[in-house]
Amino acid sequence: MADLLKDSEIEERLRERPQWRREGDAIVRDRELEDFAAAIAWVNAIADEAERRNHHPDIRVHGWNKVRLDVTNHSAGGLTAADFELAAAIDALPGG
């Protein structure tokens, strides 16, 4: 099982990922895209990356062009380094 990050470590890592914020035991990112097709394309790119890492965010598509991501480590019961590694990979995706 992965080690949980301390609050100070989480805050430090969030400073490096300004698109993300903490909500409880998760980090969250909201994004508004050009249209529905762009939102789904971004979700598909995230899904591919999540599968490669075997670490899967909760993904919500709402409205016609909005995506919300919630990332946490369910098996560890909170936030770990893997969550921030996934967030960095998502940010590095085209259009991320």
C-alpha positions in Angstrom: 0.0 0.0 0.0 1.2 3.5 -0.8 2.1 6.0 1.9 -0.4 8.8 2.5 1.0 12.3 2.0 0.9 14.7 4.9 -1.1 17.9 4.6 2.0 20.0 4.2 3.2 17.7 1.4 -0.2 18.0 -0.3 -0.2 21.8 -0.1 3.4 21.9 -1.6 2.4 19.6 -4.5 -0.7 21.6 -5.2 1.4 24.8 -5.6 3.1 23.0 -8.5 -0.4 22.1 -10.0 -2.4 25.3 -10.0 -5.2 23.8 -12.0 -6.0 21.4 -9.1 -7.4 22.0 -5.7 -8.0 19.8 -2.7 -11.5 18.6 -1.7 -11.3 16.3 1.3 -9.2 13.2 0.4 -9.1 14.1 -3.3 -7.5 16.5 -5.7 -10.0 18.0 -8.2 -9.7 19.7 -11.5 -12.6 21.3 -13.5 -12.2 22.1 -17.2 -14.4 23.7 -19.7 -13.6 22.7 -23.3 -14.6 24.0 -26.7 -17.5 21.6 -27.2 -18.8 18.1 -26.4 -16.5 16.4 -28.8 -13.4 18.1 -27.3 -14.5 17.1 -23.8 -14.9 13.5 -24.8 -11.6 13.5 -26.6 -9.9 14.8 -23.5 -11.6 12.2 -21.3 -10.5 9.5 -23.7 -6.9 10.7 -23.5 -7.1 10.7 -19.7 -8.6 7.2 -19.7 -5.7 5.9 -21.8 -3.2 7.4 -19.4 -5.0 6.1 -16.4 -5.1 2.6 -17.8 -1.3 2.8 -18.4 -0.8 3.8 -14.8 -3.5 1.5 -13.4 -4.7 4.5 -11.4 -8.1 5.8 -12.4 -9.7 9.2 -11.6 -13.4 9.7 -11.1 -14.5 11.5 -14.3 -17.7 13.5 -14.8 -18.8 15.0 -18.0 -21.5 17.6 -17.5 -23.2 20.3 -19.4 -22.1 19.9 -22.9 -18.4 20.8 -22.6 -17.4 20.5 -18.9 -15.3 17.8 -17.3 -14.6 17.3 -13.6 -11.8 15.0 -12.4 -11.4 13.7 -8.8 -8.2 11.9 -8.0 -7.5 9.9 -4.9 -6.0 6.6 -3.8 -9.0 4.6 -2.7 -7.0 1.6 -1.5 -4.7 3.9 0.6 -7.6 5.9 1.9 -6.3 9.4 0.8 -3.8 11.2 -1.3 -0.5 9.6 -2.3 2.4 10.5 -4.6 0.7 8.5 -7.3 -2.3 10.9 -7.3 0.0 13.8 -8.1 1.9 11.8 -10.7 -1.4 11.2 -12.5 -2.4 14.8 -12.2 1.0 15.8 -13.8 0.4 13.3 -16.6 -3.0 14.7 -17.2 -1.7 18.3 -17.3 0.9 17.2 -19.8 -1.7 15.7 -22.2 -2.4 17.7 -25.4 -4.8 20.5 -24.4 -4.1 19.6 -20.7 
